[in-house]
Amino acid sequence: MEESMSEVLNVSEMFGRNVFNDAVMKDRLPKNVYKKLKKTIEDGAEMDPSIADVVAHAMKDWAIERGATHYTTGSSL
């Protein structure tokens, strides 16, 4: 019986573990920052400048722990 590539390699799982998702945010961010960020995401509003640096540093540290050597913010806050 021939296995398909998706049976051998779970692509969703492989890429999903490298996403700064809700569980990672909740674990890495102070509670008040997490709540403000969630509200920002849900409302589609601009990020509160008072939390931007905390979020950026958490994301950078998380990415470096996973082997990232380069990154960009991609926005102008």
SULDAPE-V245338 format. One record per run of one state. SS is the DSSP state (~ for helix, > for strand, _ for the rest). FROM is the first residue (numbers start at 1). LEN is the number of residues. If there is no record, write none. Layout:
ss->SS from->FROM len->LEN
ss->SS from->FROM len->LEN
//
This chain:
ss->_ from->1 len->4
ss->~ from->5 len->4
ss->_ from->9 len->2
ss->~ from->11 len->6
ss->_ from->17 len->5
ss->~ from->22 len->7
ss->_ from->29 len->2
ss->~ from->31 len->13
ss->_ from->44 len->5
ss->~ from->49 len->17
ss->_ from->66 len->12
//
